[in-house]
Amino acid sequence: MRSRTLGTALGLLSLAGCGGGGTDVCDKVATGLNDLITKAAPCSTSTPPTPLTADQCRQSIGNCTDADKQKLGDFGSCLSALPTCSPATLSSWQSSVQDCLLKLQGISSSC
């Protein structure tokens, strides 16, 4: 179940192009996703995905609006603020991940 949540986060981010106009947004996104991978590990039996780098994010920037960049930065910060998952907290942890995903709502299709 946790793999699906992580996969959704990574998939939505790739659709969003990891946009950002500067280092700060890409750093937040990359750090947040990599924090998510680490924090999800105690609840997962699958192989973790390859970490994202801020440089990979920067290669995809350019078509995002300032509002898109704000949403992406907020998403990354939200992921970084998540607690580490544990089997006992899995359900609430997944709900918290979903709350972070909501921060991506409304990103423009060009981003």
Residue frames relative to the residue before (quaternion, step in Angstrom):
aa qw qx qy qz dx dy dz
M 1.0000 0.0000 0.0000 0.0000 0.00 0.00 0.00
R 0.6496 0.5208 -0.3154 0.4552 3.61 0.93 -0.83
S 0.6106 0.5634 -0.3521 0.4310 3.58 1.02 -0.74
R 0.6326 0.5275 -0.3367 0.4563 3.57 1.02 -0.75
T 0.6493 0.5140 -0.3180 0.4616 3.61 0.93 -0.83
L 0.6679 0.4800 -0.2965 0.4853 3.57 0.90 -0.89
G 0.6454 0.5240 -0.3172 0.4565 3.57 0.95 -0.83
T 0.6290 0.5296 -0.3251 0.4671 3.57 1.03 -0.78
A 0.6540 0.5143 -0.3135 0.4577 3.57 0.91 -0.89
L 0.6913 0.4683 -0.2826 0.4721 3.57 0.85 -0.95
G 0.6504 0.5261 -0.3142 0.4488 3.57 1.01 -0.79
L 0.6616 0.4948 -0.3087 0.4713 3.57 0.92 -0.85
L 0.6479 0.5167 -0.3264 0.4546 3.53 0.99 -0.75
S 0.6544 0.4964 -0.3310 0.4646 3.59 0.94 -0.77
L 0.6244 0.5197 -0.3412 0.4729 3.60 1.08 -0.64
A 0.6758 0.4813 -0.2849 0.4801 3.54 1.10 -0.70
G 0.4685 -0.7119 0.4234 0.3075 3.58 1.22 -0.08
C 0.4083 -0.7204 0.4659 0.3119 3.56 1.26 0.14
G 0.1459 0.8617 -0.4771 0.0923 3.50 1.14 0.64
G 0.2386 0.7338 -0.6187 0.1482 3.44 -1.31 0.37
G 0.4122 -0.7367 0.4828 0.2330 3.50 -1.00 0.72
G 0.8176 0.1441 -0.0652 0.5537 3.53 1.13 -0.23
T 0.7598 -0.3905 0.2879 0.4328 3.43 -1.40 0.06
D 0.6342 0.5810 -0.3419 0.3785 3.57 0.90 -0.89
V 0.6819 0.4731 -0.2979 0.4716 3.60 0.82 -0.92
C 0.6850 0.4775 -0.2951 0.4644 3.60 0.82 -0.92
D 0.6204 0.5239 -0.3435 0.4719 3.58 1.04 -0.67
K 0.6566 0.5107 -0.3130 0.4584 3.59 0.94 -0.87
V 0.6725 0.4987 -0.2979 0.4586 3.57 0.92 -0.92
A 0.6834 0.4796 -0.2940 0.4653 3.58 0.81 -0.98
T 0.6598 0.4981 -0.3111 0.4689 3.58 0.90 -0.88
G 0.6619 0.5201 -0.3066 0.4442 3.57 0.92 -0.90
L 0.6823 0.4739 -0.2946 0.4724 3.59 0.88 -0.89
N 0.6655 0.4866 -0.3070 0.4755 3.57 0.97 -0.78
D 0.6044 0.5234 -0.3484 0.4893 3.58 1.12 -0.62
L 0.6288 0.5394 -0.3330 0.4504 3.58 0.99 -0.81
I 0.6347 0.5289 -0.3286 0.4577 3.58 0.93 -0.87
T 0.6834 0.4876 -0.2770 0.4674 3.57 0.90 -0.95
K 0.7143 0.4663 -0.2566 0.4545 3.57 0.87 -0.98
A 0.6511 0.5125 -0.3134 0.4640 3.59 1.17 -0.48
A 0.4974 0.7209 -0.3967 0.2749 3.58 1.16 -0.59
P 0.6745 0.4996 -0.3379 0.4256 3.68 0.80 -0.75
C 0.7175 0.4199 -0.2434 0.4997 3.61 1.21 -0.39
S 0.6956 0.4725 -0.2593 0.4750 3.57 1.22 0.03
T 0.2465 -0.7459 0.5978 0.1598 3.51 -1.18 0.64
S 0.5769 0.5953 -0.3778 0.4124 3.59 1.25 -0.08
T 0.6022 -0.5416 0.4421 0.3855 3.54 -1.29 0.34
P 0.4429 -0.7034 0.4753 0.2882 3.60 -0.77 0.92
P 0.5460 -0.6129 0.4521 0.3491 3.58 -1.13 0.60
T 0.6221 -0.5193 0.4265 0.4019 3.53 -1.30 0.30
P 0.4992 -0.6663 0.4563 0.3141 3.60 -0.84 0.89
L 0.4056 -0.6838 0.5590 0.2353 3.54 -1.23 0.60
T 0.2305 -0.7559 0.5908 0.1624 3.57 -1.05 0.69
A 0.6049 -0.5525 0.4292 0.3803 3.54 -1.22 0.49
D 0.6109 0.5522 -0.3577 0.4404 3.62 1.07 -0.62
Q 0.6105 0.5273 -0.3537 0.4735 3.59 1.06 -0.68
C 0.6283 0.5256 -0.3219 0.4747 3.55 1.02 -0.78
R 0.6809 0.5100 -0.2982 0.4329 3.59 0.80 -0.98
Q 0.6122 0.5557 -0.3508 0.4397 3.58 1.13 -0.55
S 0.7252 0.4304 -0.2273 0.4871 3.57 1.20 -0.45
I 0.5076 0.6697 -0.4222 0.3399 3.59 1.22 0.04
G 0.4625 0.7118 -0.4802 0.2212 3.51 -1.26 0.14
N 0.8012 0.2888 -0.1511 0.5019 3.59 0.89 -0.81
C 0.5139 0.6521 -0.4157 0.3713 3.57 1.23 0.17
T 0.4346 -0.6737 0.5336 0.2692 3.52 -1.10 0.77
D 0.6635 -0.4677 0.3783 0.4448 3.56 -1.25 0.15
A 0.6307 0.5275 -0.3340 0.4609 3.59 1.05 -0.74
D 0.6241 0.5294 -0.3317 0.4692 3.59 1.04 -0.79
K 0.6576 0.5217 -0.3049 0.4500 3.55 0.91 -0.94
Q 0.6324 0.5231 -0.3262 0.4690 3.56 1.03 -0.80
K 0.6609 0.5083 -0.3066 0.4591 3.59 0.92 -0.91
L 0.6599 0.5019 -0.3106 0.4650 3.59 0.95 -0.83
G 0.6513 0.5087 -0.3114 0.4691 3.57 0.97 -0.82
D 0.6451 0.5132 -0.3125 0.4721 3.57 1.01 -0.85
F 0.6169 0.5454 -0.3267 0.4639 3.58 1.06 -0.80
G 0.6752 0.4944 -0.2920 0.4630 3.59 0.85 -0.95
S 0.6613 0.5021 -0.3011 0.4690 3.56 0.96 -0.86
C 0.6265 0.5379 -0.3302 0.4574 3.57 1.04 -0.78
L 0.6579 0.5063 -0.3118 0.4621 3.58 0.91 -0.88
S 0.6582 0.5133 -0.3135 0.4529 3.58 0.95 -0.82
A 0.6811 0.4976 -0.2832 0.4564 3.59 1.11 -0.65
L 0.4811 0.6753 -0.4417 0.3428 3.62 1.23 -0.18
P 0.4535 -0.6389 0.5319 0.3214 3.57 -1.15 0.55
T 0.5862 -0.5270 0.4571 0.4119 3.56 -1.29 0.11
C 0.4709 -0.6802 0.4935 0.2683 3.54 -0.97 0.92
S 0.0178 -0.7463 0.6638 0.0457 3.53 -1.26 0.52
P 0.6450 -0.5187 0.3648 0.4264 3.60 -1.10 0.44
A 0.6609 0.5221 -0.3059 0.4439 3.59 1.02 -0.72
T 0.7659 0.3384 -0.1774 0.5171 3.60 1.14 -0.62
L 0.2834 0.8178 -0.4745 0.1602 3.59 1.28 0.13
S 0.6870 0.4958 -0.3040 0.4357 3.60 0.74 -0.97
S 0.7006 0.4419 -0.2782 0.4862 3.60 0.82 -0.92
W 0.6106 0.5472 -0.3483 0.4542 3.59 1.09 -0.67
Q 0.6517 0.5050 -0.3131 0.4714 3.59 0.95 -0.87
S 0.6223 0.5315 -0.3325 0.4687 3.57 1.05 -0.73
S 0.6458 0.5153 -0.3130 0.4685 3.58 1.01 -0.77
V 0.6198 0.5197 -0.3380 0.4811 3.58 1.06 -0.73
Q 0.6380 0.5219 -0.3245 0.4641 3.58 0.96 -0.83
D 0.6131 0.5403 -0.3431 0.4631 3.60 1.04 -0.74
C 0.6427 0.5059 -0.3222 0.4767 3.58 1.02 -0.75
L 0.6393 0.5376 -0.3226 0.4452 3.58 0.98 -0.83
L 0.5967 0.5772 -0.3588 0.4267 3.59 1.09 -0.65
K 0.5792 0.5960 -0.3707 0.4147 3.58 1.16 -0.50
L 0.6490 0.5161 -0.3106 0.4647 3.60 1.25 -0.35
Q 0.4504 0.6996 -0.4563 0.3154 3.58 1.21 -0.12
G 0.8146 0.2823 -0.2118 0.4604 3.52 -1.04 0.84
I 0.3913 0.6907 -0.5153 0.3228 3.60 1.18 0.24
S 0.5172 -0.6701 0.4371 0.3042 3.55 -0.88 0.95
S 0.5778 -0.6198 0.4149 0.3315 3.56 -1.12 0.68
S 0.6422 0.5304 -0.3324 0.4425 3.61 1.16 -0.36
C 0.5752 0.6028 -0.3691 0.4117 3.55 1.27 -0.24
